[in-house]
Every structure is written in structure tokens, then in C-alpha cells.
Amino acid sequence: ERGLRRLPRWAAVPAAATAAMVLLAAWPSARKAARVASTAVSTGAAEALDEVPEWRRKPDADMMWQAGAMRQAMETQGADAEEEAKLLAQEAQKRTAAEEARELAAAKARREHEAERAKTAELSMFLRAADDIVHPAPMPLPARASGGYKLLPVNTSCALSGLLPIDVRTVCEDAARELALSDTTATETGREGVPEGCYLHNQNVLFVGFNLVNKGRGSDCMGQDTRQQVCMTPSKKKEFDEAALKEALEARKQREAEERAREEAERKKAKDEALRAELMGVKKWEQDEANVPNVSFYCFSLMLPFGYEPGLLKEQQRRGVGIFACEESMVFSNMTTFTSGEKLPVAVQVIEGSLSVTYGGRWMTALNTGVFNRIWMKVINLGNYRNHDWVVKVDPDAVFFPSRLRQLLRHTTPFNDAGAQRQAPEPKEWSCGNCQLEGKQHETCAARVRSLQKDGHSCKAALQTVSRAPPHDCGCACDDFACDMPESAMYLNNCKWGLHGPIEVLSRRAVAMYAAGLPRCVPLLQHPWGEDKFLDECMETLGIKRVNEWSLLSEIACGETPAPCGTSKVSFHPFKTIQSYFTCYEYADTYGGSPGAEPSLPEDLEGNTWQEMLKDLQAREEKDVRILAD
């Protein structure tokens, strides 16, 4: 359009005609616009001739051809428009006819459906009328009353008659039996528009309604003369209420009796279970006493050659208590005499070096790790500990009962496991180097023992086999350290805050592993720890089993008050004077027990063996099971 405006009118006419033809050919949907454009062209052609130059008015071939093409396009366009109009009109007529046909068909179907419904209704009315003639509805029963119940006539209700409706099925059935009705089994119904509660329908069907919508309705609620309401008198209602109350009270009494019986059974069961536990404890204790070998201790203390410790240890030795009640004991010190030159009252094993220490750390404790590492090395070098099951380090001011510790270790798992005890006595002449059997001189005695263990031999059996002289075997004289028994290495943790030094209990194998692995614990020496903390951390580094045993120690530093020493603990700390030490000892010996003491039975059962009591308990339990089954 913008291009045509730039041309003079005499030149724009043919250009517009050409544009209309192109538009008509390229865009069929723009035919209407093309018709408008062609009309404008033909209308403005005459006006444009006046402006055409004289030399351009003469017809030539191009202009004649363009005019003819334009006429042909206009004629074709007109024909197409007429054809399109005819097609549109035909389609509109077809749509209108189809819609009219559908509407007519729907109206016809509705008329047929309404006619069918009317016909069906008429037939139903006829059939009902015929049924009423052939089978007339039964006449209502005459009103009757009996035993506090009443069958009402039609067109009335319980409320109008001064009676109460029956809304419980069992009561409705009881009323039907009392009134001698033909149906004595009530059917529950939730229908609306029926009498409230119990009613008789058609003389022979008993119903009881539970729909609250029908509250207050009688047999006249739907104009029906075949529903008769069954009611009860207020006195009958009161009788039922009293019976229900009595039944409720009886049920409550029964529940209370059952509850008491259940509580009594539970108490009896708990008592029997406690008794069973006590009996099994006695049984296990006796079995341990018979089967677990007695354990031996190597006990030692470090004594300063001044102060209260020499006198305190001398009195312990004189009375044979503390470490001096162990199978073997040792006192270590760095001197055999006092500084005055007087001989110490207790024989000592001398260790080299000073015993003086500094104090530091969080709690300003004695930083005595170096001193006690020297003592442990002395213990290991002496080798006496190998003849015993457990090694016990005790402070001189700790009141220690070896008998309690012995009972604890013999009757507590895992201390009483076979692996925790010595598997064989120490050989008199120890020779556990290389095997002496021909062809096996390159093999060590320990390797031979462990190979036999892999084949299924116990440690004790393997040691006995290896001890046979060639040519039967290696001829080695080894102790159980040659066996592969890492589970037997353990130590007891005596405080909830970690190992405390007044008493330290280690298995003999734990001591050997500690000595062998001490170089791995050298980095721990940089910490400001006491010897007990260092020992605890080093044992953990070496993978030695740590077993918590809170009955081992009672002391202030572990959050307890040891005095007056009346508990069953193995040791009490600290008691630094002879008087306080033995006051604690005598009180504990008189009033205290033992963590591994024989379990006591109830007083009323004393005199019977645990076997007899366990048998009686099993018989009672079997009787209770039979009673419950019955």
C-alpha cells in the first residue's frame, strides 16, 4: 500500500491490479480483500485516465494484456465468491436440518418415556389393587397387656398412652414372649418414619428401631394401620433399671475380683521370678566354687622411706592383712634404711632412682608416671608375677581385702572364664626358645604351640604336647604366654571417671603385653598425667580389654565416702594412720560383705537346698499353667 501511494495515479492503476492478482493467487482467505481492492481499482481507473499523459493513453500490447488479465481475474473472483456463498448456505441448511432432527428425536423419546412410565404406573396400581383384593392386609391385633408390657392399637403411641418405648432388642423380645406374639425375634432397623423403639408389623414381624429421628413417633406416624407399638409401664422400666444396676454392681465386683486376682498373680509371678533368680544365683555360685580354680595374686606396693608408710605397712605385715594376705607380695622402695640410717621395718626390693615427683595437671596430682614405669619394669624383670593369675598394685594407705577380690574374680564373668586363668604351671626349668625336633630347629616353641592351637588343641594340651622330648616333639618348657590367647589380657577399671591408682588389678597376660608394648606409649609421656591415667591410656592404646568393676574401690576422689567401710567393696581409700586404717578394716570385716559372696536365701526358706526349692517352684508354675488352661 505504501508503494502504490508513491506512484502517480495513472501508474498506480496497473500496479494495483497486478498486486490484487498476486494476493488473490497467494492467499485464498484474502479473496474478500482482493474483491474490495479490485473494485477500488475499477472505480478509480476512469478518474485516473484524465491524469494519464497523452502518449500513455494509446493502447499497447502490455496494457491490453494487463486489462484482459484483470477482467479475467475479476470474473474468476466473482465466480469463486458466488460458489463460496452457495457452499456456506448449503452447510448452514444442513446444520439446521440436523439440529432440528435431533431435537425432534429427543422430544419423541421423552414422550415415549413418559408414556411408558404412565403405563407402568397404571399397571402397578392395577396389580396392587388386585393384590389387595386377593390378599387383603391383616387386621391389627387387639390391644393386650401382660407383665408390665402392652401392645398398643393403631393410631396411638407410647407417649400418648402414658407408657415408655422399648429401645433394647432383648427387652423387646422379652415383651413379645410375655405378650404371646407370633414373632419373638426382633430385627433392628434404622428406617425413618416408623414407630419409636419396639413395634409389630403386619401381626407377625417384630422390629426395634434405633433411629433417633423417630423419637416420639407412634403407629400413626405414616397413616399405617399395620404397625403397632410395644411399650412398657414405668414400673417395669424401674424394675429393669434396678436389675441393670444390680447387674452393673455384680459386674464391677467381678472386675475388681479379677483385677485383684491378676495383681496377686503378677505379684506371685514376680516373687517366683525373684526366687528363681536367687536360686539360680546360688546354683551358679556353687558351680563356680566347684569348677572354677582358685586364683592367686602377686601384690605389691611402693613405700616411701619416710613418713607414715613404713609404720603402716609394718602393722599390716604383722597382722597379715592387705598385700600380705596375697599368695606373694613385694614392697618396693629406693632405700633399705631411713635417712637416719636405721633399717626400714619392712623388707623391700630396691629400685634405682629418686622417688620424688612434681605436682601438676588439672587436679594438681602427683606426676609419678616415670617412677611407676620403673617399678613395673622391675616387676617384669623379676618375673615372679608369672607364677600367679593376677597382679595387684595397692597403695599403702588403701584398706585392701584380697579374699573379697578372690571371690569377685571367681564368681564374675569374664574374670572366671577359663582363658583368664593360668593354663599350666610355670616350668621349673624354663626353655622356650627354638624347637629341638630334627627338621624343625628353625621353628620357635611358641610358633609350634600356636600351630597346635589352630589344629584344635587347647592351650594346656598344646603345651603338654610341645613339652615332650624328641623324637616325639620339640622338648620345649614353656608357660601359657606361648599360647595365642589375647582375650585373657584384661584389667579392671575401678572408677566411673577412669582408673584410679589406690588399687590396680591386671591379669598376668595384660602385664606382659604392657611390658612389650610400652615403647608404643612413649608419646603419651608428654601429657601431665599421673601413673594411673597413663596406665589406663596405654592399655587402651595396646588394645587390652578394659572391664568396669565398681565394687573394686571406695574413695573420696571417686565420689564416695569410704568411712565407716560398711560396704562390700574390695578396698577403701585413704586411711593414713594405723588407727584409722584398722578401724576401717575391722568394721568392714565385721559388717561388710563381699561382692562375690555366696547368695543368701530368704529366711523362711532356710534349711532347704536350692534343688528342692527349684523343684517346688517348677511344680507350682506347672499347676498355675493347668489352672489357666482350665
Secondary structure, DSSP 4 states (H G I P E B T S, - for coil): -HHHHHS-HHHHHHHHHHHHHHHHHH-GGGHHHHHHHHHHHHHHHHHHHTTS-HHHHS--HHHHHHHHHHHHHHHHHHHHHHHHHHHHHHHHHHHHHHHHHHHHHHHHHHHHHHHHHHHHHHHHHHHHHHHHHHSPPPPPPPPEEETTEEE--SS--TTTTT-EE---HHHHHHHHHHTT-S--S-EEE--SSS-SSEEEETTTEEEEE--GGGTT--TTTTS-SSEEEEEE-HHHHHHHHHHHHHHHHHHHHHHHHHHHHHHHHHHHHHHHHHHHHHHHHHHHHHHHHHHSPPP-EEEEEE--SSTTHHHHHHHHHHHT-GGGGSSEEEEEES-SB-TTSPBPSS--EE-SS-----EETTTTEE--HHHHHHHHHHHHHH-GGGGSSEEEEE-TTSEE-HHHHHHHHHSSTTTTSGGGS-SSPPPSS-B-SB--STT-TTSBHHHHHHHHHHTT--HHHHHHHHTSPTTTS---B--GGGS--GGG-EEEE-STTS--TTEEEEEHHHHHHHHHHGGGGGGGGGS---HHHHHHHHHHHTT-EEEE-GGGEEEGGGT---TT--S--SEEE---SHHHHHHHHHHHHHH---TTPPPPPPGGGTTS-HHHHHHHHHHHHHHHHHHHH-
